[in-house]
Amino acid sequence: MKKLKPIVLTTTALSMLPVMADSDENFVMANIDPDWRAECSECHIAYPPQLLSKQSWGAVMSNLSDHFGSDASLDDETTAKITAFLLDHAGRSRKQSEPVLRITETRWFKHEHDEVREVTWQKADGASNCAACHQGAEQFNYDEDFIKLPR
């Protein structure tokens, strides 16, 4: 039993490495859908699907003709493909009576950005402009080491 204990501890510790490497600040994106990347980054960065729940992505994708004041309509096939990608990679969340449509209104976002002052949001052209501060946002890197606040 004494010989088995170090092996079990080492195996357990090593199994945690992928979890630690994939922190809240970096989103591992395997099998990126090219339509999602192309269509969603035409007007803004392609936000990592993990930032919203399935319920929220379903609601966002169901009304692309009024996508936060813009018409982002797509053909049915592309819409279905992107929706499936977003739902497959959506983040987990507690049940909500109403889906949160804006990433900036999620509890996670508010917690992570609670120290950002209004003047910084103004200089960044709004809270939804992740790349204004997160230099690696387009590569899904939100690590604090890569933040540069606008002046």
C-alpha positions as CSV (number, residue, x, y, z in Angstrom):
1,M,0.0,0.0,0.0
2,K,2.9,2.4,0.8
3,K,4.3,2.0,-2.7
4,L,0.9,2.6,-4.3
5,K,0.3,5.9,-2.5
6,P,3.0,7.9,-4.3
7,I,1.8,6.5,-7.6
8,V,-1.8,7.5,-6.9
9,L,-0.8,11.0,-5.7
10,T,1.4,11.5,-8.8
11,T,-1.3,10.3,-11.2
12,T,-3.9,12.5,-9.5
13,A,-1.6,15.6,-9.7
14,L,-0.7,15.0,-13.3
15,S,-4.4,14.5,-14.2
16,M,-5.0,18.1,-12.9
17,L,-2.5,19.7,-15.3
18,P,-4.9,20.1,-18.2
19,V,-7.4,21.7,-15.9
20,M,-4.8,24.2,-14.5
21,A,-3.6,25.0,-18.0
22,D,-7.1,25.8,-19.2
23,S,-7.9,28.5,-16.7
24,D,-10.7,31.1,-17.0
25,E,-8.3,33.4,-18.7
26,N,-7.5,31.2,-21.7
27,F,-10.0,29.3,-23.7
28,V,-8.8,26.2,-25.5
29,M,-10.5,26.1,-28.8
30,A,-10.1,22.9,-30.7
31,N,-12.1,22.2,-33.9
32,I,-12.9,25.9,-34.5
33,D,-15.7,26.3,-37.0
34,P,-14.5,28.4,-39.9
35,D,-18.0,29.8,-40.5
36,W,-18.3,30.9,-36.9
37,R,-14.9,32.6,-37.0
38,A,-15.5,34.3,-40.3
39,E,-19.1,35.5,-39.7
40,C,-18.8,36.4,-36.0
41,S,-15.5,38.3,-36.4
42,E,-16.8,40.4,-39.3
43,C,-18.1,43.1,-36.8
44,H,-16.4,42.1,-33.5
45,I,-14.1,39.4,-32.3
46,A,-15.5,35.9,-32.4
47,Y,-16.2,35.6,-28.7
48,P,-15.3,32.2,-27.1
49,P,-18.5,30.1,-26.9
50,Q,-17.7,29.3,-23.2
51,L,-18.6,32.9,-22.3
52,L,-22.3,32.2,-22.6
53,S,-24.6,29.3,-21.7
54,K,-26.5,27.1,-24.2
55,Q,-29.7,28.9,-23.4
56,S,-28.0,32.3,-24.0
57,W,-26.4,31.3,-27.3
58,G,-29.7,29.8,-28.5
59,A,-31.4,33.1,-27.8
60,V,-28.7,35.1,-29.5
61,M,-28.7,33.0,-32.6
62,S,-32.5,32.9,-32.9
63,N,-32.8,36.6,-33.6
64,L,-29.9,37.5,-35.9
65,S,-32.1,40.0,-37.8
66,D,-31.8,42.2,-34.7
67,H,-28.4,41.4,-33.4
68,F,-27.9,44.2,-30.8
69,G,-29.2,46.7,-33.3
70,S,-27.7,45.3,-36.4
71,D,-29.0,42.8,-39.0
72,A,-26.6,39.9,-38.8
73,S,-28.9,37.5,-40.7
74,L,-27.3,34.4,-42.3
75,D,-28.6,31.7,-44.5
76,D,-30.3,28.8,-42.7
77,E,-27.5,26.3,-43.2
78,T,-24.8,28.7,-41.9
79,T,-27.0,29.7,-39.0
80,A,-27.6,26.0,-38.0
81,K,-23.9,25.2,-38.3
82,I,-22.8,28.1,-36.2
83,T,-25.5,27.5,-33.6
84,A,-24.5,23.9,-33.3
85,F,-20.9,24.9,-32.7
86,L,-21.8,27.5,-30.1
87,L,-24.1,25.1,-28.3
88,D,-21.5,22.3,-28.3
89,H,-18.9,24.6,-26.8
90,A,-21.1,26.7,-24.6
91,G,-20.2,27.5,-21.0
92,R,-22.0,26.1,-18.0
93,S,-24.3,28.3,-16.0
94,R,-27.0,28.0,-13.4
95,K,-30.5,27.9,-14.6
96,Q,-31.7,31.4,-15.5
97,S,-35.3,32.5,-15.9
98,E,-34.2,34.7,-18.8
99,P,-31.1,34.0,-20.9
100,V,-28.3,36.5,-20.6
101,L,-27.7,37.9,-24.1
102,R,-24.7,40.1,-23.4
103,I,-21.4,38.6,-22.2
104,T,-20.8,41.9,-20.4
105,E,-23.9,41.2,-18.3
106,T,-22.8,37.8,-17.0
107,R,-21.9,37.3,-13.4
108,W,-18.5,36.0,-14.5
109,F,-17.7,39.1,-16.6
110,K,-18.9,41.5,-13.9
111,H,-16.7,39.7,-11.3
112,E,-13.6,39.7,-13.5
113,H,-14.0,43.4,-14.4
114,D,-15.3,44.8,-11.2
115,E,-12.2,47.1,-10.8
116,V,-12.4,48.6,-14.2
117,R,-13.4,52.3,-14.0
118,E,-15.9,53.9,-16.3
119,V,-13.3,56.1,-17.9
120,T,-11.4,52.9,-19.0
121,W,-14.6,51.5,-20.6
122,Q,-15.0,54.8,-22.5
123,K,-11.4,54.7,-23.8
124,A,-11.9,51.1,-24.8
125,D,-15.0,52.0,-26.8
126,G,-17.2,49.9,-24.5
127,A,-17.0,46.7,-22.4
128,S,-17.7,44.5,-25.4
129,N,-14.5,45.5,-27.1
130,C,-12.3,42.9,-25.5
131,A,-9.3,43.4,-27.8
132,A,-9.0,47.0,-26.6
133,C,-7.4,45.7,-23.4
134,H,-6.8,42.0,-23.9
135,Q,-4.0,42.0,-26.5
136,G,-4.5,38.2,-27.1
137,A,-8.3,38.2,-27.3
138,E,-8.4,37.1,-31.0
139,Q,-6.3,34.1,-30.0
140,F,-8.7,33.5,-27.0
141,N,-6.0,34.6,-24.5
142,Y,-7.4,36.7,-21.7
143,D,-4.5,36.2,-19.3
144,E,-3.9,39.2,-17.1
145,D,-0.3,39.2,-18.2
146,F,-1.4,40.3,-21.6
147,I,-3.7,43.2,-20.6
148,K,-2.8,46.7,-21.7
149,L,-5.4,49.3,-20.7
150,P,-6.1,52.0,-23.2
151,R,-4.8,55.5,-22.4
